[in-house]
Amino acid sequence: MCVCFGTAIKNNHEVSSKHFLTFKNCSNILIKMLSNYLLNQQKILLIKDHLGIESTALKVVTKWLCDGKGPEAVPEPVESLTEQGPYLVARISKLARTKTPRELFQFVQRCKQNGSVQYLFLWATEKNISEKFLVPFLEHQSELIVTLEDERHLTIVVKKSGGSISNKRYQYQLQEGCFSVKELKKTDQSKGISTSLDSSVASIDPASLGTFKIGNLKKEEQEAKEALTLPFEFFKATPEGGRVLYHPDAEDDLDEEDPDDDLLI
């Protein structure tokens, strides 16, 4: 499923639908995109939600499983931390209201060791979780981490069995009326950063960086500047050449004899 941008006709007026992405549209985009990347060998999957679509977590995961495993793969919501089904969905911000972090960590560890559990989806909205250490520790326990940064970008971190870690960033794109995903290479990211830096630097007024006004003076300030007489000194030209003047002190030991005469040569 992909989200297409069209033009709706309502009351004989054309209404463009491409100005904003609603949470519903955003969920559909994620369904299409992430189902191709998540259902691999990794068992514990953490979704860090910065979009605020946690209420649709069960629906989104259901679509992922349907696309990857078939319609028979139905996820089970985690409520009591005793569930042992093959596909589990745990809304962390909801569970954290009634369960302690220790209980949540132990549940994740049990699922990791339980052969009957194929996938455990941990959906976490960090702004709704008071314990700041909870999500970082879940990242440590998880094998795949998806960060929904905004409505245009996300990152996927995969911890492979051999010990290596891959970290890739993706961008939503509109192609032929439908959304698709494109992996952002390092060159693309650096170009975006340099472009934003260039635009920000170009918008800076050098005169605004100092505490004194360099230009754009008011009329009264300009008149005061022109009327101000600054101190100066006359420059007196001297002839070429010069001499060294030395005024000896009373303590100076002046000897008119040549010191070389004392040498036994």
Buried (B, 14 or more C-beta within 10 A) or exposed (E): EBBEEEEEEEEEEEEEBEEEBEEEBBBBBBBBBBBEBBBBEBBBBBBBBBBEBBEBBBBBBBBBBBBBBEEEBBBBBBEEBEBEBBBBBBBBBBBBEEBEBEEBBEBBEBBBEBEEBBBBBBBBBBEBBEEEEBBEBBBEBBBBBBBBBEBEBBBBBBBEEEEEEEEEBBBBEEEEEBBBBEEBEEEEEEEEEEEEEEEEEEEEEEEEEEEEEEEEEEEEEEEEEEEEEEEEEEEEEEEEEEEEEEEEEEEEEEEEEEEEEEEEE
